[in-house]
Amino acid sequence: MSKEENKEVKEEVKEEVAEEVTEETTEDVVEEKKEPSSDEIIEGLKAELDKAKNDVARAYADTENMKKRLQKDADATRKYRFQQPATEILPILDSMEMALKVQTEDETIKNYVKGFEMIHKQLKGVLEKEGVQEIDATDKPFDHNTMQALMQEKKEGVESGMVIEVLQKGYMLKDRILRPALVKVSE
């Protein structure tokens, strides 16, 4: 075969293949154009409706859960808003109480002590107004939730596990521990 004859044969084969592909495509299109029955359409729509209802129910539940979580967080934030300032004020209160324990005979210093006592009382009033309460530990059984034992000492007449001495006062903000009481416990 010559080159020209070879080209002609190749072109004829290409045309035949193209016609076969066109016929197959036309048949596929005809098959695709078959319309589903009304029952099939209804079933499909029911399935879509059920899926949409499920999606809406999930979205509603997610929204309600988020709303509850945000409300709970907002309530906790509001309830404990004074926690950081209170923890910063407590060392000042401790220092003031140590200063008030000093005994002197000098009248000038006694006047200063009276002023410090008034400031101390006001400061405690502000803390109490915000829900800060002192943990009462003296002569109480040791409670590991609100107290931290730094020392143990054997003391006659006192049963084991009782607080003998408070080394540093503890404080709570409503139902949350700000600082545990540092105590000495009997053996």
C-alpha positions in Angstrom: 0.0 0.0 0.0 1.1 3.4 -0.7 1.1 6.3 1.7 -2.0 7.9 0.1 -4.0 4.7 0.3 -2.9 4.2 3.9 -4.2 7.7 4.7 -7.5 7.0 3.1 -8.0 3.8 5.0 -7.2 5.6 8.3 -9.7 8.4 7.5 -12.4 5.8 6.7 -11.8 4.0 10.0 -11.9 7.3 11.9 -15.3 8.2 10.3 -16.7 4.8 11.1 -15.6 5.1 14.7 -17.0 8.6 15.0 -20.4 7.4 13.6 -20.5 4.5 16.1 -19.7 6.9 19.0 -22.4 9.3 17.9 -25.0 6.5 17.7 -24.0 5.2 21.2 -24.2 8.8 22.6 -27.6 9.3 21.0 -28.9 6.0 22.5 -27.6 7.0 26.0 -29.3 10.4 25.8 -32.6 8.6 24.8 -32.2 6.3 27.7 -31.5 9.2 30.1 -34.5 11.1 28.9 -36.8 8.4 30.2 -38.9 10.2 32.9 -39.2 8.6 36.3 -42.7 7.6 37.4 -44.6 9.8 39.8 -44.2 7.3 42.6 -40.4 7.5 42.2 -40.6 11.3 42.2 -42.7 11.3 45.4 -40.4 8.8 47.1 -37.4 11.0 46.2 -39.1 14.1 47.5 -40.1 12.4 50.7 -36.5 11.3 51.3 -35.3 14.9 50.6 -38.0 16.2 53.0 -37.0 13.8 55.8 -33.3 14.7 55.3 -34.2 18.4 55.5 -36.3 17.9 58.6 -33.4 16.0 60.2 -31.0 18.7 59.3 -33.3 21.4 60.8 -33.8 19.4 64.0 -30.0 19.0 64.4 -29.4 22.7 63.7 -32.0 23.6 66.3 -30.5 21.2 68.9 -27.0 22.6 68.2 -28.3 26.1 68.6 -30.1 25.3 71.9 -27.0 23.6 73.3 -24.8 26.6 72.3 -27.3 29.0 73.8 -27.3 27.0 77.1 -23.5 26.8 77.1 -23.1 30.5 76.5 -25.6 31.3 79.2 -23.8 29.1 81.7 -20.5 30.7 80.8 -22.0 34.2 81.1 -23.5 33.3 84.5 -20.1 31.9 85.8 -18.3 35.0 84.5 -20.8 37.3 86.2 -20.7 35.3 89.4 -16.9 35.1 89.7 -16.1 38.5 88.1 -14.4 39.7 91.3 -12.0 36.7 91.6 -8.9 38.4 90.1 -9.2 41.6 92.1 -9.9 39.7 95.3 -6.8 37.5 94.9 -4.8 40.7 94.5 -6.4 42.4 97.5 -5.9 39.4 100.0 -2.1 40.0 100.5 -2.8 43.6 101.3 -5.5 42.6 103.8 -2.9 40.2 105.4 -0.3 42.9 105.7 -2.8 45.2 107.2 -3.9 42.6 109.8 -0.2 42.0 110.8 0.3 45.8 111.2 -2.8 46.0 113.4 -1.4 43.3 115.7 1.5 45.6 116.8 1.1 46.9 120.3 2.4 50.4 121.3 2.0 53.0 124.0 2.7 56.0 121.7 -0.5 58.0 121.2 0.4 59.1 117.7 0.8 55.5 116.6 -2.5 54.6 118.3 -4.2 57.2 116.2 -2.7 55.7 113.0 -3.8 52.2 114.2 -7.4 53.6 114.5 -7.2 54.8 110.9 -5.8 51.5 109.7 -8.6 49.7 111.6 -11.2 51.8 109.8 -9.6 51.1 106.4 -9.4 47.4 107.3 -13.0 47.3 108.2 -14.0 49.0 105.0 -11.8 46.7 102.9 -13.4 43.6 104.6 -16.8 45.1 104.0 -16.1 45.5 100.2 -14.8 42.0 100.0 -17.9 40.6 101.9 -20.2 42.6 99.7 -18.7 40.9 96.6 -19.1 37.4 98.2 -15.6 36.9 99.7 -15.7 35.1 103.0 -13.0 34.0 105.4 -12.6 30.3 105.9 -13.2 29.6 109.6 -10.5 27.0 110.5 -9.6 27.6 114.1 -10.4 24.6 116.4 -12.2 22.9 113.5 -11.4 19.4 112.1 -8.9 19.6 109.2 -10.7 19.8 105.8 -8.4 19.2 102.8 -10.9 20.9 100.5 -10.5 24.3 102.2 -7.2 24.0 104.2 -3.6 23.2 103.6 -1.6 21.7 106.4 1.9 23.1 106.7 2.8 21.6 110.1 1.7 18.9 112.5 2.2 19.1 116.2 1.3 16.9 119.1 -0.7 18.8 121.6 -2.2 17.3 124.7 -6.0 17.6 125.2 -6.6 18.0 121.4 -7.7 15.1 119.3 -5.9 14.2 116.2 -6.8 16.0 112.9 -7.9 19.3 114.6 -6.6 22.7 113.5 -4.4 24.1 116.3 -3.4 27.3 114.6 -4.1 29.3 111.5 -0.9 30.5 109.9 -2.6 32.3 107.0 -6.3 32.9 106.6 -8.1 31.3 103.7 -10.8 32.8 101.7 -13.7 31.7 99.4 -15.5 33.6 96.7 -19.1 32.3 96.9 -18.5 28.6 96.5 -15.0 28.7 95.0 -11.8 28.7 96.9 -9.7 31.8 96.4 -7.0 30.7 98.8 -6.9 27.7 101.2 -6.2 28.4 104.8 -2.6 27.5 105.8 -2.9 25.6 109.2 -1.0 23.7 111.8 -2.8 20.4 112.6 -2.6 18.2 115.7 -1.2 14.7 115.4 
